[in-house]
Amino acid sequence: MRGRLRVYLGAAPGVGKTYAMLCEGRRALERGRDVVVGYVETHGRPRTQALLDGMEVIPRKTIVYRGAAFTEFDVAAVIERAPKVALVDELPHTNVPGSKNAKRW
């Protein structure tokens, strides 16, 4: 079975893309779907952070680049977990050099 991609677009930062994605994920979870959060940036927003309560969040992978540690989306962990729904925020993000994939997508 092929996967389906749903993209939330917004004209500016802070318009509610992450919030809408997490609300949709919570609804799917409440309906009994197998949902995990692969990567999310709450930007310190308490209402957005609260939506993560009770949801399974896949830990980020740490990559060291030029002596500094960065955390990135762990694609392999999500694939291994094989959920029906994986929520991934900030999809066009460029990964740290040395990552398996150049982009989060």
N, CA, C and O atoms as CSV, one atom per row, in Angstrom:
chain,resi,resn,atom,element,x,y,z
A,1,MET,N,N,0.838,-1.180,0.000
A,1,MET,CA,C,0.000,0.000,0.000
A,1,MET,C,C,0.884,1.245,0.000
A,1,MET,O,O,1.856,1.328,0.751
A,2,ARG,N,N,0.547,2.180,-0.823
A,2,ARG,CA,C,1.290,3.438,-0.896
A,2,ARG,C,C,0.794,4.392,0.164
A,2,ARG,O,O,-0.378,4.373,0.542
A,3,GLY,N,N,1.705,5.231,0.641
A,3,GLY,CA,C,1.341,6.226,1.637
A,3,GLY,C,C,0.647,7.417,0.999
A,3,GLY,O,O,0.717,7.630,-0.212
A,4,ARG,N,N,-0.021,8.184,1.843
A,4,ARG,CA,C,-0.662,9.419,1.404
A,4,ARG,C,C,-0.049,10.566,2.194
A,4,ARG,O,O,0.291,10.413,3.367
A,5,LEU,N,N,0.085,11.694,1.554
A,5,LEU,CA,C,0.707,12.858,2.172
A,5,LEU,C,C,-0.320,13.977,2.283
A,5,LEU,O,O,-0.970,14.331,1.299
A,6,ARG,N,N,-0.462,14.524,3.471
A,6,ARG,CA,C,-1.320,15.693,3.675
A,6,ARG,C,C,-0.401,16.818,4.117
A,6,ARG,O,O,0.341,16.673,5.088
A,7,VAL,N,N,-0.448,17.934,3.414
A,7,VAL,CA,C,0.437,19.062,3.693
A,7,VAL,C,C,-0.406,20.238,4.189
A,7,VAL,O,O,-1.427,20.582,3.594
A,8,TYR,N,N,0.037,20.840,5.280
A,8,TYR,CA,C,-0.616,22.031,5.818
A,8,TYR,C,C,0.223,23.230,5.413
A,8,TYR,O,O,1.388,23.338,5.798
A,9,LEU,N,N,-0.366,24.129,4.639
A,9,LEU,CA,C,0.338,25.319,4.158
A,9,LEU,C,C,-0.193,26.558,4.858
A,9,LEU,O,O,-1.378,26.639,5.178
A,10,GLY,N,N,0.675,27.509,5.091
A,10,GLY,CA,C,0.283,28.778,5.676
A,10,GLY,C,C,1.131,29.882,5.095
A,10,GLY,O,O,2.270,29.652,4.691
A,11,ALA,N,N,0.583,31.078,5.051
A,11,ALA,CA,C,1.269,32.210,4.426
A,11,ALA,C,C,2.387,32.785,5.286
A,11,ALA,O,O,3.234,33.528,4.789
A,12,ALA,N,N,2.393,32.445,6.573
A,12,ALA,CA,C,3.393,33.037,7.467
A,12,ALA,C,C,3.608,32.134,8.669
A,12,ALA,O,O,2.778,31.273,8.964
A,13,PRO,N,N,4.728,32.331,9.364
A,13,PRO,CA,C,4.937,31.582,10.607
A,13,PRO,C,C,3.864,31.940,11.639
A,13,PRO,O,O,3.416,33.085,11.707
A,14,GLY,N,N,3.462,30.964,12.430
A,14,GLY,CA,C,2.528,31.233,13.512
A,14,GLY,C,C,1.062,31.264,13.137
A,14,GLY,O,O,0.231,31.682,13.944
A,15,VAL,N,N,0.719,30.827,11.923
A,15,VAL,CA,C,-0.692,30.867,11.510
A,15,VAL,C,C,-1.470,29.610,11.890
A,15,VAL,O,O,-2.682,29.553,11.685
A,16,GLY,N,N,-0.789,28.601,12.442
A,16,GLY,CA,C,-1.508,27.442,12.952
A,16,GLY,C,C,-1.322,26.137,12.209
A,16,GLY,O,O,-2.119,25.216,12.382
A,17,LYS,N,N,-0.293,26.034,11.388
A,17,LYS,CA,C,-0.070,24.790,10.627
A,17,LYS,C,C,0.211,23.616,11.564
A,17,LYS,O,O,-0.412,22.562,11.441
A,18,THR,N,N,1.132,23.791,12.485
A,18,THR,CA,C,1.478,22.724,13.425
A,18,THR,C,C,0.284,22.394,14.310
A,18,THR,O,O,0.002,21.221,14.554
A,19,TYR,N,N,-0.412,23.401,14.789
A,19,TYR,CA,C,-1.584,23.204,15.639
A,19,TYR,C,C,-2.645,22.386,14.900
A,19,TYR,O,O,-3.208,21.446,15.462
A,20,ALA,N,N,-2.916,22.740,13.651
A,20,ALA,CA,C,-3.911,22.010,12.851
A,20,ALA,C,C,-3.483,20.562,12.625
A,20,ALA,O,O,-4.307,19.651,12.704
A,21,MET,N,N,-2.199,20.348,12.346
A,21,MET,CA,C,-1.692,18.994,12.130
A,21,MET,C,C,-1.864,18.155,13.389
A,21,MET,O,O,-2.300,17.006,13.314
A,22,LEU,N,N,-1.525,18.719,14.546
A,22,LEU,CA,C,-1.646,17.978,15.799
A,22,LEU,C,C,-3.107,17.724,16.168
A,22,LEU,O,O,-3.431,16.662,16.699
A,23,CYS,N,N,-3.988,18.679,15.894
A,23,CYS,CA,C,-5.424,18.470,16.140
A,23,CYS,C,C,-5.942,17.312,15.298
A,23,CYS,O,O,-6.680,16.460,15.793
A,24,GLU,N,N,-5.561,17.283,14.040
A,24,GLU,CA,C,-5.962,16.194,13.145
A,24,GLU,C,C,-5.402,14.860,13.639
A,24,GLU,O,O,-6.093,13.842,13.608
A,25,GLY,N,N,-4.150,14.870,14.094
A,25,GLY,CA,C,-3.541,13.658,14.631
A,25,GLY,C,C,-4.249,13.161,15.876
A,25,GLY,O,O,-4.441,11.957,16.044
A,26,ARG,N,N,-4.644,14.087,16.758
A,26,ARG,CA,C,-5.378,13.699,17.972
A,26,ARG,C,C,-6.731,13.087,17.614
A,26,ARG,O,O,-7.145,12.096,18.214
A,27,ARG,N,N,-7.416,13.678,16.639
A,27,ARG,CA,C,-8.716,13.125,16.214
A,27,ARG,C,C,-8.538,11.706,15.686
A,27,ARG,O,O,-9.336,10.821,15.996
A,28,ALA,N,N,-7.489,11.486,14.885
A,28,ALA,CA,C,-7.225,10.151,14.345
A,28,ALA,C,C,-6.916,9.170,15.483
A,28,ALA,O,O,-7.377,8.028,15.464
A,29,LEU,N,N,-6.145,9.614,16.457
A,29,LEU,CA,C,-5.805,8.777,17.614
A,29,LEU,C,C,-7.065,8.413,18.404
A,29,LEU,O,O,-7.237,7.266,18.817
A,30,GLU,N,N,-7.934,9.388,18.609
A,30,GLU,CA,C,-9.185,9.149,19.338
A,30,GLU,C,C,-10.105,8.183,18.594
A,30,GLU,O,O,-10.925,7.501,19.209
A,31,ARG,N,N,-9.965,8.130,17.277
A,31,ARG,CA,C,-10.758,7.193,16.464
A,31,ARG,C,C,-10.113,5.819,16.363
A,31,ARG,O,O,-10.606,4.943,15.653
A,32,GLY,N,N,-8.990,5.634,17.088
A,32,GLY,CA,C,-8.346,4.329,17.118
A,32,GLY,C,C,-7.255,4.110,16.089
A,32,GLY,O,O,-6.758,2.992,15.952
A,33,ARG,N,N,-6.867,5.157,15.356
A,33,ARG,CA,C,-5.774,5.021,14.387
A,33,ARG,C,C,-4.439,4.956,15.111
A,33,ARG,O,O,-4.290,5.495,16.207
A,34,ASP,N,N,-3.477,4.298,14.495
A,34,ASP,CA,C,-2.119,4.182,15.035
A,34,ASP,C,C,-1.346,5.423,14.594
A,34,ASP,O,O,-0.917,5.516,13.444
A,35,VAL,N,N,-1.170,6.378,15.515
A,35,VAL,CA,C,-0.565,7.680,15.202
A,35,VAL,C,C,0.696,7.880,16.041
A,35,VAL,O,O,0.700,7.615,17.243
A,36,VAL,N,N,1.766,8.351,15.396
A,36,VAL,CA,C,2.969,8.778,16.118
A,36,VAL,C,C,3.363,10.170,15.642
A,36,VAL,O,O,3.043,10.584,14.528
A,37,VAL,N,N,4.063,10.873,16.514
A,37,VAL,CA,C,4.635,12.173,16.149
A,37,VAL,C,C,6.087,11.908,15.805
A,37,VAL,O,O,6.888,11.574,16.678
A,38,GLY,N,N,6.427,12.057,14.534
A,38,GLY,CA,C,7.792,11.836,14.088
A,38,GLY,C,C,8.684,13.024,14.378
A,38,GLY,O,O,9.842,12.858,14.763
A,39,TYR,N,N,8.155,14.221,14.194
A,39,TYR,CA,C,8.921,15.440,14.464
A,39,TYR,C,C,7.933,16.591,14.585
A,39,TYR,O,O,7.045,16.749,13.748
A,40,VAL,N,N,8.091,17.378,15.615
A,40,VAL,CA,C,7.246,18.561,15.776
A,40,VAL,C,C,8.042,19.655,16.466
A,40,VAL,O,O,8.860,19.379,17.344
A,41,GLU,N,N,7.802,20.888,16.069
A,41,GLU,CA,C,8.374,22.080,16.701
A,41,GLU,C,C,7.212,22.866,17.283
A,41,GLU,O,O,6.400,23.413,16.537
A,42,THR,N,N,7.120,22.932,18.610
A,42,THR,CA,C,6.022,23.678,19.244
A,42,THR,C,C,6.356,25.158,19.402
A,42,THR,O,O,5.466,25.964,19.674
A,43,HIS,N,N,7.616,25.523,19.237
A,43,HIS,CA,C,8.085,26.909,19.373
A,43,HIS,C,C,7.670,27.498,20.720
A,43,HIS,O,O,7.444,28.702,20.841
A,44,GLY,N,N,7.575,26.628,21.732
A,44,GLY,CA,C,7.255,27.090,23.080
A,44,GLY,C,C,5.807,27.493,23.289
A,44,GLY,O,O,5.477,28.068,24.326
A,45,ARG,N,N,4.942,27.210,22.339
A,45,ARG,CA,C,3.535,27.585,22.474
A,45,ARG,C,C,2.825,26.559,23.360
A,45,ARG,O,O,2.732,25.389,22.988
A,46,PRO,N,N,2.324,26.976,24.522
A,46,PRO,CA,C,1.727,26.038,25.476
A,46,PRO,C,C,0.543,25.247,24.917
A,46,PRO,O,O,0.432,24.051,25.187
A,47,ARG,N,N,-0.331,25.874,24.156
A,47,ARG,CA,C,-1.500,25.159,23.608
A,47,ARG,C,C,-1.067,24.107,22.589
A,47,ARG,O,O,-1.670,23.038,22.503
A,48,THR,N,N,-0.033,24.408,21.825
A,48,THR,CA,C,0.491,23.440,20.864
A,48,THR,C,C,1.167,22.297,21.611
A,48,THR,O,O,0.966,21.132,21.269
A,49,GLN,N,N,1.959,22.612,22.618
A,49,GLN,CA,C,2.632,21.597,23.428
A,49,GLN,C,C,1.610,20.680,24.098
A,49,GLN,O,O,1.828,19.471,24.185
A,50,ALA,N,N,0.505,21.238,24.569
A,50,ALA,CA,C,-0.523,20.452,25.258
A,50,ALA,C,C,-1.138,19.391,24.343
A,50,ALA,O,O,-1.583,18.346,24.818
A,51,LEU,N,N,-1.165,19.652,23.044
A,51,LEU,CA,C,-1.726,18.674,22.101
A,51,LEU,C,C,-0.890,17.393,22.033
A,51,LEU,O,O,-1.382,16.354,21.593
A,52,LEU,N,N,0.358,17.463,22.464
A,52,LEU,CA,C,1.225,16.282,22.445
A,52,LEU,C,C,0.953,15.331,23.615
A,52,LEU,O,O,1.371,14.174,23.584
A,53,ASP,N,N,0.253,15.818,24.646
A,53,ASP,CA,C,-0.036,14.984,25.812
A,53,ASP,C,C,-0.769,13.713,25.393
A,53,ASP,O,O,-1.811,13.763,24.740
A,54,GLY,N,N,-0.198,12.572,25.783
A,54,GLY,CA,C,-0.816,11.285,25.477
A,54,GLY,C,C,-0.496,10.735,24.099
A,54,GLY,O,O,-0.931,9.636,23.755
A,55,MET,N,N,0.269,11.492,23.299
A,55,MET,CA,C,0.636,11.014,21.971
A,55,MET,C,C,2.034,10.400,22.020
A,55,MET,O,O,2.894,10.866,22.767
A,56,GLU,N,N,2.254,9.362,21.228
A,56,GLU,CA,C,3.579,8.747,21.139
A,56,GLU,C,C,4.481,9.632,20.279
A,56,GLU,O,O,4.152,9.935,19.132
A,57,VAL,N,N,5.610,10.040,20.834
A,57,VAL,CA,C,6.567,10.888,20.119
A,57,VAL,C,C,7.841,10.080,19.905
A,57,VAL,O,O,8.444,9.596,20.863
A,58,ILE,N,N,8.248,9.938,18.651
A,58,ILE,CA,C,9.485,9.230,18.318
A,58,ILE,C,C,10.658,10.137,18.697
A,58,ILE,O,O,10.697,11.288,18.263
A,59,PRO,N,N,11.616,9.650,19.496
A,59,PRO,CA,C,12.760,10.483,19.876
A,59,PRO,C,C,13.570,10.935,18.652
A,59,PRO,O,O,13.695,10.209,17.666
A,60,ARG,N,N,14.099,12.119,18.745
A,60,ARG,CA,C,14.939,12.655,17.669
A,60,ARG,C,C,16.297,11.978,17.682
A,60,ARG,O,O,16.757,11.485,18.712
A,61,LYS,N,N,16.924,11.966,16.524
A,61,LYS,CA,C,18.273,11.413,16.383
A,61,LYS,C,C,19.266,12.563,16.547
A,61,LYS,O,O,19.063,13.648,16.002
A,62,THR,N,N,20.340,12.320,17.301
A,62,THR,CA,C,21.372,13.342,17.495
A,62,THR,C,C,22.498,13.120,16.495
A,62,THR,O,O,23.008,12.010,16.348
A,63,ILE,N,N,22.874,14.195,15.813
A,63,ILE,CA,C,23.967,14.159,14.840
A,63,ILE,C,C,24.987,15.221,15.246
A,63,ILE,O,O,24.628,16.372,15.495
A,64,VAL,N,N,26.250,14.830,15.311
A,64,VAL,CA,C,27.312,15.777,15.647
A,64,VAL,C,C,27.923,16.290,14.344
A,64,VAL,O,O,28.331,15.512,13.481
A,65,TYR,N,N,27.975,17.604,14.224
A,65,TYR,CA,C,28.545,18.246,13.042
A,65,TYR,C,C,29.432,19.394,13.504
A,65,TYR,O,O,28.974,20.313,14.183
A,66,ARG,N,N,30.699,19.331,13.131
A,66,ARG,CA,C,31.680,20.363,13.497
A,66,ARG,C,C,31.693,20.633,15.000
A,66,ARG,O,O,31.774,21.780,15.442
A,67,GLY,N,N,31.612,19.555,15.772
A,67,GLY,CA,C,31.706,19.671,17.221
A,67,GLY,C,C,30.435,20.076,17.937
A,67,GLY,O,O,30.422,20.177,19.164
A,68,ALA,N,N,29.368,20.310,17.195
A,68,ALA,CA,C,28.095,20.687,17.822
A,68,ALA,C,C,27.073,19.577,17.587
A,68,ALA,O,O,27.064,18.942,16.533
A,69,ALA,N,N,26.223,19.355,18.569
A,69,ALA,CA,C,25.195,18.315,18.464
A,69,ALA,C,C,23.877,18.927,17.995
A,69,ALA,O,O,23.437,19.953,18.515
A,70,PHE,N,N,23.259,18.291,17.012
A,70,PHE,CA,C,21.975,18.722,16.465
A,70,PHE,C,C,21.008,17.555,16.542
A,70,PHE,O,O,21.412,16.398,16.426
A,71,THR,N,N,19.729,17.859,16.737
A,71,THR,CA,C,18.726,16.793,16.717
A,71,THR,C,C,17.925,16.889,15.428
A,71,THR,O,O,17.549,17.974,14.985
A,72,GLU,N,N,17.680,15.741,14.847
A,72,GLU,CA,C,16.966,15.667,13.570
A,72,GLU,C,C,15.876,14.603,13.646
A,72,GLU,O,O,15.876,13.762,14.545
A,73,PHE,N,N,14.974,14.648,12.716
A,73,PHE,CA,C,13.913,13.667,12.543
A,73,PHE,C,C,14.546,12.298,12.281
A,73,PHE,O,O,15.401,12.171,11.405
A,74,ASP,N,N,14.134,11.283,13.028
A,74,ASP,CA,C,14.688,9.938,12.870
A,74,ASP,C,C,13.784,9.125,11.937
A,74,ASP,O,O,12.898,8.398,12.386
A,75,VAL,N,N,14.024,9.264,10.646
A,75,VAL,CA,C,13.218,8.590,9.623
A,75,VAL,C,C,13.243,7.078,9.825
A,75,VAL,O,O,12.200,6.427,9.755
A,76,ALA,N,N,14.415,6.521,10.074
A,76,ALA,CA,C,14.545,5.067,10.240
A,76,ALA,C,C,13.696,4.560,11.403
A,76,ALA,O,O,13.082,3.498,11.300
A,77,ALA,N,N,13.655,5.304,12.506
A,77,ALA,CA,C,12.861,4.886,13.667
A,77,ALA,C,C,11.375,4.885,13.341
A,77,ALA,O,O,10.648,3.994,13.781
A,78,VAL,N,N,10.913,5.870,12.577
A,78,VAL,CA,C,9.501,5.924,12.204
A,78,VAL,C,C,9.171,4.782,11.256
A,78,VAL,O,O,8.128,4.142,11.395
A,79,ILE,N,N,10.052,4.521,10.290
A,79,ILE,CA,C,9.817,3.415,9.350
A,79,ILE,C,C,9.802,2.088,10.102
A,79,ILE,O,O,8.961,1.232,9.829
A,80,GLU,N,N,10.716,1.913,11.034
A,80,GLU,CA,C,10.754,0.675,11.815
A,80,GLU,C,C,9.493,0.526,12.660
A,80,GLU,O,O,8.963,-0.578,12.783
A,81,ARG,N,N,9.008,1.610,13.240
A,81,ARG,CA,C,7.796,1.589,14.065
A,81,ARG,C,C,6.566,1.296,13.204
A,81,ARG,O,O,5.623,0.658,13.673
A,82,ALA,N,N,6.568,1.753,11.954
A,82,ALA,CA,C,5.514,1.504,10.960
A,82,ALA,C,C,4.107,1.877,11.423
A,82,ALA,O,O,3.206,1.038,11.410
A,83,PRO,N,N,3.916,3.133,11.834
A,83,PRO,CA,C,2.569,3.550,12.222
A,83,PRO,C,C,1.684,3.740,10.997
A,83,PRO,O,O,2.185,3.829,9.876
A,84,LYS,N,N,0.386,3.802,11.204
A,84,LYS,CA,C,-0.533,4.121,10.103
A,84,LYS,C,C,-0.446,5.600,9.750
A,84,LYS,O,O,-0.608,5.982,8.591
A,85,VAL,N,N,-0.184,6.442,10.774
A,85,VAL,CA,C,-0.090,7.886,10.570
A,85,VAL,C,C,1.162,8.392,11.291
A,85,VAL,O,O,1.362,8.115,12.474
A,86,ALA,N,N,2.000,9.135,10.567
A,86,ALA,CA,C,3.181,9.771,11.168
A,86,ALA,C,C,3.072,11.280,10.927
A,86,ALA,O,O,2.952,11.728,9.787
A,87,LEU,N,N,3.113,12.044,11.997
A,87,LEU,CA,C,3.041,13.496,11.901
A,87,LEU,C,C,4.461,14.052,11.832
A,87,LEU,O,O,5.281,13.791,12.712
A,88,VAL,N,N,4.744,14.822,10.777
A,88,VAL,CA,C,6.085,15.388,10.578
A,88,VAL,C,C,5.945,16.876,10.301
A,88,VAL,O,O,5.352,17.279,9.301
A,89,ASP,N,N,6.491,17.679,11.186
A,89,ASP,CA,C,6.428,19.126,11.089
A,89,ASP,C,C,7.628,19.651,10.300
A,89,ASP,O,O,8.654,18.979,10.199
A,90,GLU,N,N,7.495,20.838,9.750
A,90,GLU,CA,C,8.579,21.534,9.048
A,90,GLU,C,C,9.228,20.647,7.985
A,90,GLU,O,O,10.441,20.435,7.988
A,91,LEU,N,N,8.418,20.149,7.101
A,91,LEU,CA,C,8.859,19.201,6.078
A,91,LEU,C,C,9.977,19.712,5.169
A,91,LEU,O,O,10.840,18.912,4.808
A,92,PRO,N,N,10.023,20.988,4.772
A,92,PRO,CA,C,11.095,21.420,3.861
A,92,PRO,C,C,12.445,21.662,4.528
A,92,PRO,O,O,13.366,22.155,3.878
A,93,HIS,N,N,12.582,21.329,5.797
A,93,HIS,CA,C,13.828,21.548,6.557
A,93,HIS,C,C,15.023,20.863,5.884
A,93,HIS,O,O,14.915,19.731,5.414
A,94,THR,N,N,16.150,21.555,5.844
A,94,THR,CA,C,17.405,20.975,5.362
A,94,THR,C,C,18.124,20.343,6.544
A,94,THR,O,O,18.372,21.006,7.552
A,95,ASN,N,N,18.460,19.063,6.424
A,95,ASN,CA,C,19.138,18.347,7.500
A,95,ASN,C,C,20.601,18.759,7.622
A,95,ASN,O,O,21.186,19.328,6.700
A,96,VAL,N,N,21.167,18.460,8.767
A,96,VAL,CA,C,22.579,18.725,9.043
A,96,VAL,C,C,23.434,17.905,8.062
A,96,VAL,O,O,23.117,16.746,7.794
A,97,PRO,N,N,24.505,18.490,7.529
A,97,PRO,CA,C,25.390,17.700,6.661
A,97,PRO,C,C,25.825,16.415,7.374
A,97,PRO,O,O,26.124,16.426,8.568
A,98,GLY,N,N,25.854,15.325,6.633
A,98,GLY,CA,C,26.184,14.028,7.200
A,98,GLY,C,C,24.953,13.184,7.470
A,98,GLY,O,O,25.062,11.995,7.773
A,99,SER,N,N,23.779,13.798,7.359
A,99,SER,CA,C,22.538,13.029,7.510
A,99,SER,C,C,22.339,12.163,6.291
A,99,SER,O,O,22.846,12.474,5.213
A,100,LYS,N,N,21.607,11.082,6.451
A,100,LYS,CA,C,21.359,10.170,5.324
A,100,LYS,C,C,20.610,10.890,4.200
A,100,LYS,O,O,20.899,10.678,3.022
A,101,ASN,N,N,19.642,11.746,4.568
A,101,ASN,CA,C,18.860,12.481,3.581
A,101,ASN,C,C,19.175,13.971,3.686
A,101,ASN,O,O,19.347,14.495,4.786
A,102,ALA,N,N,19.250,14.648,2.549
A,102,ALA,CA,C,19.540,16.082,2.544
A,102,ALA,C,C,18.390,16.905,3.119
A,102,ALA,O,O,18.616,17.925,3.770
A,103,LYS,N,N,17.163,16.460,2.879
A,103,LYS,CA,C,15.969,17.168,3.365
A,103,LYS,C,C,15.157,16.251,4.257
A,103,LYS,O,O,15.308,15.031,4.203
A,104,ARG,N,N,14.306,16.827,5.070
A,104,ARG,CA,C,13.453,16.029,5.945
A,104,ARG,C,C,12.505,15.169,5.121
A,104,ARG,O,O,12.150,14.072,5.553
A,105,TRP,N,N,12.094,15.625,3.974
A,105,TRP,CA,C,11.165,14.850,3.141
A,105,TRP,C,C,11.900,13.830,2.363
A,105,TRP,O,O,11.292,13.078,1.601
